[in-house]
Every structure is written in C-alpha cells, then in structure tokens.
Amino acid sequence: MKIGILINEGPYTHQATDSAYLFARAAIEKGHEVSRVFFYHDGVNNSTRLTEPPQDDRHIVNRWAKLAQDHNIDLVVCVAAALRRGIKDENLAPGFRISGLGQLIESGIQSDRYVTFGD
C-alpha cells in the first residue's frame, strides 16, 4: 500500500510529529511504501536545520531526514507556510525540499491512503 502523510504541527510542541514518525516507520516495517510526507502550517518547523534539541532529547528533524534517506521518502515543505515562518532553502535540513500545495494534492491522488497528523 502506498501511504502519504500530512503533518500540520511543529516538533516538540505537539505529539503529532512523533506520532507521524512512528506511524511511518511502522508502516515501512510492515512492507508499505511511504511515498511523501508533506509539512504544512506549523509542521514546516520540522524541516529546519537550525533545530538544536538538548543532547538527552530526540532530534526530530534528523529522524525525518534519516528515514527519508533510508527509504527514499520525499519530504516536502509548503513554501507559503515556510516563508511565513522564516524558513528558506538555506535553512532546510538534508532531505527536505520546499514546494507548493500541488505536491500535497498529487500525493493525495497517488496514495492509497493519506493520513493527517495535527489540526
């Protein structure tokens, strides 16, 4: 099954990002394909390389980057939401890219299931 994921919440302020990551990892382990993760609204804050959590905390941005690299997942950040929050190409962590809402629509069309995390 091909799965698309939408994340609307930022890291460290809401459970949505952790839940989405664990869901994606579990789906992949069960043999499903996670083709794209689209970061929208405050979810775009999951993409910035400027995130620096304490050493004893999980690094959510790096988790997504590694999962994407290991499983060829397209990590797309909404351009309008990113610019509103001061996130530009030079601030993106490896594996993330900025694009428009067309990528969200395309992912919804091409996926067998589309799962949203956060409000």
Phi and psi in radians as a Rosetta constraint file:
Dihedral C 1 N 2 CA 2 C 2 CIRCULARHARMONIC -1.677 0.35
Dihedral N 2 CA 2 C 2 N 3 CIRCULARHARMONIC 2.168 0.35
Dihedral C 2 N 3 CA 3 C 3 CIRCULARHARMONIC -2.073 0.35
Dihedral N 3 CA 3 C 3 N 4 CIRCULARHARMONIC 2.348 0.35
Dihedral C 3 N 4 CA 4 C 4 CIRCULARHARMONIC -1.933 0.35
Dihedral N 4 CA 4 C 4 N 5 CIRCULARHARMONIC 2.601 0.35
Dihedral C 4 N 5 CA 5 C 5 CIRCULARHARMONIC -2.272 0.35
Dihedral N 5 CA 5 C 5 N 6 CIRCULARHARMONIC 2.410 0.35
Dihedral C 5 N 6 CA 6 C 6 CIRCULARHARMONIC -2.059 0.35
Dihedral N 6 CA 6 C 6 N 7 CIRCULARHARMONIC 2.244 0.35
Dihedral C 6 N 7 CA 7 C 7 CIRCULARHARMONIC -2.083 0.35
Dihedral N 7 CA 7 C 7 N 8 CIRCULARHARMONIC 2.141 0.35
Dihedral C 7 N 8 CA 8 C 8 CIRCULARHARMONIC -1.892 0.35
Dihedral N 8 CA 8 C 8 N 9 CIRCULARHARMONIC -0.039 0.35
Dihedral C 8 N 9 CA 9 C 9 CIRCULARHARMONIC -2.078 0.35
Dihedral N 9 CA 9 C 9 N 10 CIRCULARHARMONIC 2.639 0.35
Dihedral C 9 N 10 CA 10 C 10 CIRCULARHARMONIC -1.378 0.35
Dihedral N 10 CA 10 C 10 N 11 CIRCULARHARMONIC 2.915 0.35
Dihedral C 10 N 11 CA 11 C 11 CIRCULARHARMONIC -1.313 0.35
Dihedral N 11 CA 11 C 11 N 12 CIRCULARHARMONIC 2.662 0.35
Dihedral C 11 N 12 CA 12 C 12 CIRCULARHARMONIC 1.220 0.35
Dihedral N 12 CA 12 C 12 N 13 CIRCULARHARMONIC -0.086 0.35
Dihedral C 12 N 13 CA 13 C 13 CIRCULARHARMONIC -2.001 0.35
Dihedral N 13 CA 13 C 13 N 14 CIRCULARHARMONIC -0.178 0.35
Dihedral C 13 N 14 CA 14 C 14 CIRCULARHARMONIC -2.698 0.35
Dihedral N 14 CA 14 C 14 N 15 CIRCULARHARMONIC 2.573 0.35
Dihedral C 14 N 15 CA 15 C 15 CIRCULARHARMONIC -1.232 0.35
Dihedral N 15 CA 15 C 15 N 16 CIRCULARHARMONIC -0.273 0.35
Dihedral C 15 N 16 CA 16 C 16 CIRCULARHARMONIC -0.951 0.35
Dihedral N 16 CA 16 C 16 N 17 CIRCULARHARMONIC -0.758 0.35
Dihedral C 16 N 17 CA 17 C 17 CIRCULARHARMONIC -1.162 0.35
Dihedral N 17 CA 17 C 17 N 18 CIRCULARHARMONIC -0.787 0.35
Dihedral C 17 N 18 CA 18 C 18 CIRCULARHARMONIC -1.097 0.35
Dihedral N 18 CA 18 C 18 N 19 CIRCULARHARMONIC -0.738 0.35
Dihedral C 18 N 19 CA 19 C 19 CIRCULARHARMONIC -1.093 0.35
Dihedral N 19 CA 19 C 19 N 20 CIRCULARHARMONIC -0.743 0.35
Dihedral C 19 N 20 CA 20 C 20 CIRCULARHARMONIC -1.092 0.35
Dihedral N 20 CA 20 C 20 N 21 CIRCULARHARMONIC -0.761 0.35
Dihedral C 20 N 21 CA 21 C 21 CIRCULARHARMONIC -1.085 0.35
Dihedral N 21 CA 21 C 21 N 22 CIRCULARHARMONIC -0.834 0.35
Dihedral C 21 N 22 CA 22 C 22 CIRCULARHARMONIC -1.129 0.35
Dihedral N 22 CA 22 C 22 N 23 CIRCULARHARMONIC -0.657 0.35
Dihedral C 22 N 23 CA 23 C 23 CIRCULARHARMONIC -1.084 0.35
Dihedral N 23 CA 23 C 23 N 24 CIRCULARHARMONIC -0.839 0.35
Dihedral C 23 N 24 CA 24 C 24 CIRCULARHARMONIC -1.056 0.35
Dihedral N 24 CA 24 C 24 N 25 CIRCULARHARMONIC -0.804 0.35
Dihedral C 24 N 25 CA 25 C 25 CIRCULARHARMONIC -1.075 0.35
Dihedral N 25 CA 25 C 25 N 26 CIRCULARHARMONIC -0.771 0.35
Dihedral C 25 N 26 CA 26 C 26 CIRCULARHARMONIC -1.140 0.35
Dihedral N 26 CA 26 C 26 N 27 CIRCULARHARMONIC -0.701 0.35
Dihedral C 26 N 27 CA 27 C 27 CIRCULARHARMONIC -1.085 0.35
Dihedral N 27 CA 27 C 27 N 28 CIRCULARHARMONIC -0.752 0.35
Dihedral C 27 N 28 CA 28 C 28 CIRCULARHARMONIC -1.121 0.35
Dihedral N 28 CA 28 C 28 N 29 CIRCULARHARMONIC -0.756 0.35
Dihedral C 28 N 29 CA 29 C 29 CIRCULARHARMONIC -1.078 0.35
Dihedral N 29 CA 29 C 29 N 30 CIRCULARHARMONIC -0.491 0.35
Dihedral C 29 N 30 CA 30 C 30 CIRCULARHARMONIC -1.515 0.35
Dihedral N 30 CA 30 C 30 N 31 CIRCULARHARMONIC 0.053 0.35
Dihedral C 30 N 31 CA 31 C 31 CIRCULARHARMONIC 1.656 0.35
Dihedral N 31 CA 31 C 31 N 32 CIRCULARHARMONIC 0.113 0.35
Dihedral C 31 N 32 CA 32 C 32 CIRCULARHARMONIC -1.487 0.35
Dihedral N 32 CA 32 C 32 N 33 CIRCULARHARMONIC 2.827 0.35
Dihedral C 32 N 33 CA 33 C 33 CIRCULARHARMONIC -1.849 0.35
Dihedral N 33 CA 33 C 33 N 34 CIRCULARHARMONIC 2.182 0.35
Dihedral C 33 N 34 CA 34 C 34 CIRCULARHARMONIC -1.735 0.35
Dihedral N 34 CA 34 C 34 N 35 CIRCULARHARMONIC 1.844 0.35
Dihedral C 34 N 35 CA 35 C 35 CIRCULARHARMONIC -1.457 0.35
Dihedral N 35 CA 35 C 35 N 36 CIRCULARHARMONIC -0.667 0.35
Dihedral C 35 N 36 CA 36 C 36 CIRCULARHARMONIC -2.636 0.35
Dihedral N 36 CA 36 C 36 N 37 CIRCULARHARMONIC 2.497 0.35
Dihedral C 36 N 37 CA 37 C 37 CIRCULARHARMONIC -2.061 0.35
Dihedral N 37 CA 37 C 37 N 38 CIRCULARHARMONIC 2.137 0.35
Dihedral C 37 N 38 CA 38 C 38 CIRCULARHARMONIC -1.860 0.35
Dihedral N 38 CA 38 C 38 N 39 CIRCULARHARMONIC 2.193 0.35
Dihedral C 38 N 39 CA 39 C 39 CIRCULARHARMONIC -1.801 0.35
Dihedral N 39 CA 39 C 39 N 40 CIRCULARHARMONIC 2.118 0.35
Dihedral C 39 N 40 CA 40 C 40 CIRCULARHARMONIC -2.319 0.35
Dihedral N 40 CA 40 C 40 N 41 CIRCULARHARMONIC 2.831 0.35
Dihedral C 40 N 41 CA 41 C 41 CIRCULARHARMONIC 0.870 0.35
Dihedral N 41 CA 41 C 41 N 42 CIRCULARHARMONIC -2.329 0.35
Dihedral C 41 N 42 CA 42 C 42 CIRCULARHARMONIC -1.206 0.35
Dihedral N 42 CA 42 C 42 N 43 CIRCULARHARMONIC -0.199 0.35
Dihedral C 42 N 43 CA 43 C 43 CIRCULARHARMONIC -1.044 0.35
Dihedral N 43 CA 43 C 43 N 44 CIRCULARHARMONIC -0.391 0.35
Dihedral C 43 N 44 CA 44 C 44 CIRCULARHARMONIC -1.104 0.35
Dihedral N 44 CA 44 C 44 N 45 CIRCULARHARMONIC -0.372 0.35
Dihedral C 44 N 45 CA 45 C 45 CIRCULARHARMONIC -1.182 0.35
Dihedral N 45 CA 45 C 45 N 46 CIRCULARHARMONIC -0.167 0.35
Dihedral C 45 N 46 CA 46 C 46 CIRCULARHARMONIC -1.307 0.35
Dihedral N 46 CA 46 C 46 N 47 CIRCULARHARMONIC -0.132 0.35
Dihedral C 46 N 47 CA 47 C 47 CIRCULARHARMONIC -1.821 0.35
Dihedral N 47 CA 47 C 47 N 48 CIRCULARHARMONIC -0.145 0.35
Dihedral C 47 N 48 CA 48 C 48 CIRCULARHARMONIC -1.438 0.35
Dihedral N 48 CA 48 C 48 N 49 CIRCULARHARMONIC 2.340 0.35
Dihedral C 48 N 49 CA 49 C 49 CIRCULARHARMONIC -1.308 0.35
Dihedral N 49 CA 49 C 49 N 50 CIRCULARHARMONIC -0.113 0.35
Dihedral C 49 N 50 CA 50 C 50 CIRCULARHARMONIC -1.410 0.35
Dihedral N 50 CA 50 C 50 N 51 CIRCULARHARMONIC -0.118 0.35
Dihedral C 50 N 51 CA 51 C 51 CIRCULARHARMONIC -1.164 0.35
Dihedral N 51 CA 51 C 51 N 52 CIRCULARHARMONIC 2.261 0.35
Dihedral C 51 N 52 CA 52 C 52 CIRCULARHARMONIC -2.462 0.35
Dihedral N 52 CA 52 C 52 N 53 CIRCULARHARMONIC 1.433 0.35
Dihedral C 52 N 53 CA 53 C 53 CIRCULARHARMONIC -1.254 0.35
Dihedral N 53 CA 53 C 53 N 54 CIRCULARHARMONIC 2.837 0.35
Dihedral C 53 N 54 CA 54 C 54 CIRCULARHARMONIC -1.007 0.35
Dihedral N 54 CA 54 C 54 N 55 CIRCULARHARMONIC 2.696 0.35
Dihedral C 54 N 55 CA 55 C 55 CIRCULARHARMONIC -1.035 0.35
Dihedral N 55 CA 55 C 55 N 56 CIRCULARHARMONIC -0.507 0.35
Dihedral C 55 N 56 CA 56 C 56 CIRCULARHARMONIC -1.603 0.35
Dihedral N 56 CA 56 C 56 N 57 CIRCULARHARMONIC 0.174 0.35
Dihedral C 56 N 57 CA 57 C 57 CIRCULARHARMONIC -1.962 0.35
Dihedral N 57 CA 57 C 57 N 58 CIRCULARHARMONIC 2.791 0.35
Dihedral C 57 N 58 CA 58 C 58 CIRCULARHARMONIC -1.243 0.35
Dihedral N 58 CA 58 C 58 N 59 CIRCULARHARMONIC 2.607 0.35
Dihedral C 58 N 59 CA 59 C 59 CIRCULARHARMONIC -1.856 0.35
Dihedral N 59 CA 59 C 59 N 60 CIRCULARHARMONIC 1.612 0.35
Dihedral C 59 N 60 CA 60 C 60 CIRCULARHARMONIC -1.061 0.35
Dihedral N 60 CA 60 C 60 N 61 CIRCULARHARMONIC -0.730 0.35
Dihedral C 60 N 61 CA 61 C 61 CIRCULARHARMONIC -1.062 0.35
Dihedral N 61 CA 61 C 61 N 62 CIRCULARHARMONIC -0.804 0.35
Dihedral C 61 N 62 CA 62 C 62 CIRCULARHARMONIC -1.145 0.35
Dihedral N 62 CA 62 C 62 N 63 CIRCULARHARMONIC -0.585 0.35
Dihedral C 62 N 63 CA 63 C 63 CIRCULARHARMONIC -1.036 0.35
Dihedral N 63 CA 63 C 63 N 64 CIRCULARHARMONIC -0.850 0.35
Dihedral C 63 N 64 CA 64 C 64 CIRCULARHARMONIC -1.096 0.35
Dihedral N 64 CA 64 C 64 N 65 CIRCULARHARMONIC -0.763 0.35
Dihedral C 64 N 65 CA 65 C 65 CIRCULARHARMONIC -1.057 0.35
Dihedral N 65 CA 65 C 65 N 66 CIRCULARHARMONIC -0.753 0.35
Dihedral C 65 N 66 CA 66 C 66 CIRCULARHARMONIC -1.195 0.35
Dihedral N 66 CA 66 C 66 N 67 CIRCULARHARMONIC -0.751 0.35
Dihedral C 66 N 67 CA 67 C 67 CIRCULARHARMONIC -1.057 0.35
Dihedral N 67 CA 67 C 67 N 68 CIRCULARHARMONIC -0.742 0.35
Dihedral C 67 N 68 CA 68 C 68 CIRCULARHARMONIC -1.115 0.35
Dihedral N 68 CA 68 C 68 N 69 CIRCULARHARMONIC -0.754 0.35
Dihedral C 68 N 69 CA 69 C 69 CIRCULARHARMONIC -1.138 0.35
Dihedral N 69 CA 69 C 69 N 70 CIRCULARHARMONIC -0.760 0.35
Dihedral C 69 N 70 CA 70 C 70 CIRCULARHARMONIC -1.236 0.35
Dihedral N 70 CA 70 C 70 N 71 CIRCULARHARMONIC -0.474 0.35
Dihedral C 70 N 71 CA 71 C 71 CIRCULARHARMONIC -2.218 0.35
Dihedral N 71 CA 71 C 71 N 72 CIRCULARHARMONIC 0.303 0.35
Dihedral C 71 N 72 CA 72 C 72 CIRCULARHARMONIC 0.935 0.35
Dihedral N 72 CA 72 C 72 N 73 CIRCULARHARMONIC 0.896 0.35
Dihedral C 72 N 73 CA 73 C 73 CIRCULARHARMONIC -1.722 0.35
Dihedral N 73 CA 73 C 73 N 74 CIRCULARHARMONIC 2.339 0.35
Dihedral C 73 N 74 CA 74 C 74 CIRCULARHARMONIC -1.458 0.35
Dihedral N 74 CA 74 C 74 N 75 CIRCULARHARMONIC 1.996 0.35
Dihedral C 74 N 75 CA 75 C 75 CIRCULARHARMONIC -1.756 0.35
Dihedral N 75 CA 75 C 75 N 76 CIRCULARHARMONIC 1.864 0.35
Dihedral C 75 N 76 CA 76 C 76 CIRCULARHARMONIC -1.938 0.35
Dihedral N 76 CA 76 C 76 N 77 CIRCULARHARMONIC 2.306 0.35
Dihedral C 76 N 77 CA 77 C 77 CIRCULARHARMONIC -1.930 0.35
Dihedral N 77 CA 77 C 77 N 78 CIRCULARHARMONIC 2.224 0.35
Dihedral C 77 N 78 CA 78 C 78 CIRCULARHARMONIC -1.090 0.35
Dihedral N 78 CA 78 C 78 N 79 CIRCULARHARMONIC 2.194 0.35
Dihedral C 78 N 79 CA 79 C 79 CIRCULARHARMONIC -1.107 0.35
Dihedral N 79 CA 79 C 79 N 80 CIRCULARHARMONIC -0.793 0.35
Dihedral C 79 N 80 CA 80 C 80 CIRCULARHARMONIC -1.144 0.35
Dihedral N 80 CA 80 C 80 N 81 CIRCULARHARMONIC -0.800 0.35
Dihedral C 80 N 81 CA 81 C 81 CIRCULARHARMONIC -1.125 0.35
Dihedral N 81 CA 81 C 81 N 82 CIRCULARHARMONIC -0.662 0.35
Dihedral C 81 N 82 CA 82 C 82 CIRCULARHARMONIC -1.150 0.35
Dihedral N 82 CA 82 C 82 N 83 CIRCULARHARMONIC -0.834 0.35
Dihedral C 82 N 83 CA 83 C 83 CIRCULARHARMONIC -1.113 0.35
Dihedral N 83 CA 83 C 83 N 84 CIRCULARHARMONIC -0.619 0.35
Dihedral C 83 N 84 CA 84 C 84 CIRCULARHARMONIC -1.071 0.35
Dihedral N 84 CA 84 C 84 N 85 CIRCULARHARMONIC -0.460 0.35
Dihedral C 84 N 85 CA 85 C 85 CIRCULARHARMONIC -1.856 0.35
Dihedral N 85 CA 85 C 85 N 86 CIRCULARHARMONIC 0.209 0.35
Dihedral C 85 N 86 CA 86 C 86 CIRCULARHARMONIC 1.343 0.35
Dihedral N 86 CA 86 C 86 N 87 CIRCULARHARMONIC 0.317 0.35
Dihedral C 86 N 87 CA 87 C 87 CIRCULARHARMONIC -1.708 0.35
Dihedral N 87 CA 87 C 87 N 88 CIRCULARHARMONIC 2.147 0.35
Dihedral C 87 N 88 CA 88 C 88 CIRCULARHARMONIC -2.191 0.35
Dihedral N 88 CA 88 C 88 N 89 CIRCULARHARMONIC 3.036 0.35
Dihedral C 88 N 89 CA 89 C 89 CIRCULARHARMONIC -0.886 0.35
Dihedral N 89 CA 89 C 89 N 90 CIRCULARHARMONIC -0.720 0.35
Dihedral C 89 N 90 CA 90 C 90 CIRCULARHARMONIC -1.212 0.35
Dihedral N 90 CA 90 C 90 N 91 CIRCULARHARMONIC -0.256 0.35
Dihedral C 90 N 91 CA 91 C 91 CIRCULARHARMONIC -1.662 0.35
Dihedral N 91 CA 91 C 91 N 92 CIRCULARHARMONIC -0.115 0.35
Dihedral C 91 N 92 CA 92 C 92 CIRCULARHARMONIC -1.304 0.35
Dihedral N 92 CA 92 C 92 N 93 CIRCULARHARMONIC 2.472 0.35
Dihedral C 92 N 93 CA 93 C 93 CIRCULARHARMONIC -1.278 0.35
Dihedral N 93 CA 93 C 93 N 94 CIRCULARHARMONIC 2.783 0.35
Dihedral C 93 N 94 CA 94 C 94 CIRCULARHARMONIC -0.997 0.35
Dihedral N 94 CA 94 C 94 N 95 CIRCULARHARMONIC 2.430 0.35
Dihedral C 94 N 95 CA 95 C 95 CIRCULARHARMONIC 1.672 0.35
Dihedral N 95 CA 95 C 95 N 96 CIRCULARHARMONIC -0.269 0.35
Dihedral C 95 N 96 CA 96 C 96 CIRCULARHARMONIC -1.692 0.35
Dihedral N 96 CA 96 C 96 N 97 CIRCULARHARMONIC 2.642 0.35
Dihedral C 96 N 97 CA 97 C 97 CIRCULARHARMONIC -2.496 0.35
Dihedral N 97 CA 97 C 97 N 98 CIRCULARHARMONIC 2.630 0.35
Dihedral C 97 N 98 CA 98 C 98 CIRCULARHARMONIC -1.639 0.35
Dihedral N 98 CA 98 C 98 N 99 CIRCULARHARMONIC 2.366 0.35
Dihedral C 98 N 99 CA 99 C 99 CIRCULARHARMONIC -2.741 0.35
Dihedral N 99 CA 99 C 99 N 100 CIRCULARHARMONIC -3.069 0.35
Dihedral C 99 N 100 CA 100 C 100 CIRCULARHARMONIC -1.722 0.35
Dihedral N 100 CA 100 C 100 N 101 CIRCULARHARMONIC -3.106 0.35
Dihedral C 100 N 101 CA 101 C 101 CIRCULARHARMONIC -1.147 0.35
Dihedral N 101 CA 101 C 101 N 102 CIRCULARHARMONIC -0.303 0.35
Dihedral C 101 N 102 CA 102 C 102 CIRCULARHARMONIC -1.008 0.35
Dihedral N 102 CA 102 C 102 N 103 CIRCULARHARMONIC -0.583 0.35
Dihedral C 102 N 103 CA 103 C 103 CIRCULARHARMONIC -1.180 0.35
Dihedral N 103 CA 103 C 103 N 104 CIRCULARHARMONIC -0.598 0.35
Dihedral C 103 N 104 CA 104 C 104 CIRCULARHARMONIC -1.156 0.35
Dihedral N 104 CA 104 C 104 N 105 CIRCULARHARMONIC -0.831 0.35
Dihedral C 104 N 105 CA 105 C 105 CIRCULARHARMONIC -1.094 0.35
Dihedral N 105 CA 105 C 105 N 106 CIRCULARHARMONIC -0.806 0.35
Dihedral C 105 N 106 CA 106 C 106 CIRCULARHARMONIC -1.027 0.35
Dihedral N 106 CA 106 C 106 N 107 CIRCULARHARMONIC -0.748 0.35
Dihedral C 106 N 107 CA 107 C 107 CIRCULARHARMONIC -1.109 0.35
Dihedral N 107 CA 107 C 107 N 108 CIRCULARHARMONIC -0.709 0.35
Dihedral C 107 N 108 CA 108 C 108 CIRCULARHARMONIC -1.106 0.35
Dihedral N 108 CA 108 C 108 N 109 CIRCULARHARMONIC -0.645 0.35
Dihedral C 108 N 109 CA 109 C 109 CIRCULARHARMONIC -1.249 0.35
Dihedral N 109 CA 109 C 109 N 110 CIRCULARHARMONIC -0.733 0.35
Dihedral C 109 N 110 CA 110 C 110 CIRCULARHARMONIC -1.441 0.35
Dihedral N 110 CA 110 C 110 N 111 CIRCULARHARMONIC -0.260 0.35
Dihedral C 110 N 111 CA 111 C 111 CIRCULARHARMONIC -1.571 0.35
Dihedral N 111 CA 111 C 111 N 112 CIRCULARHARMONIC 2.592 0.35
Dihedral C 111 N 112 CA 112 C 112 CIRCULARHARMONIC -1.311 0.35
Dihedral N 112 CA 112 C 112 N 113 CIRCULARHARMONIC -0.588 0.35
Dihedral C 112 N 113 CA 113 C 113 CIRCULARHARMONIC -2.408 0.35
Dihedral N 113 CA 113 C 113 N 114 CIRCULARHARMONIC 2.516 0.35
Dihedral C 113 N 114 CA 114 C 114 CIRCULARHARMONIC -2.235 0.35
Dihedral N 114 CA 114 C 114 N 115 CIRCULARHARMONIC 2.138 0.35
Dihedral C 114 N 115 CA 115 C 115 CIRCULARHARMONIC -2.023 0.35
Dihedral N 115 CA 115 C 115 N 116 CIRCULARHARMONIC 2.289 0.35
Dihedral C 115 N 116 CA 116 C 116 CIRCULARHARMONIC -1.902 0.35
Dihedral N 116 CA 116 C 116 N 117 CIRCULARHARMONIC 2.382 0.35
Dihedral C 116 N 117 CA 117 C 117 CIRCULARHARMONIC -2.112 0.35
Dihedral N 117 CA 117 C 117 N 118 CIRCULARHARMONIC 2.168 0.35
Dihedral C 117 N 118 CA 118 C 118 CIRCULARHARMONIC 1.669 0.35
Dihedral N 118 CA 118 C 118 N 119 CIRCULARHARMONIC 2.876 0.35
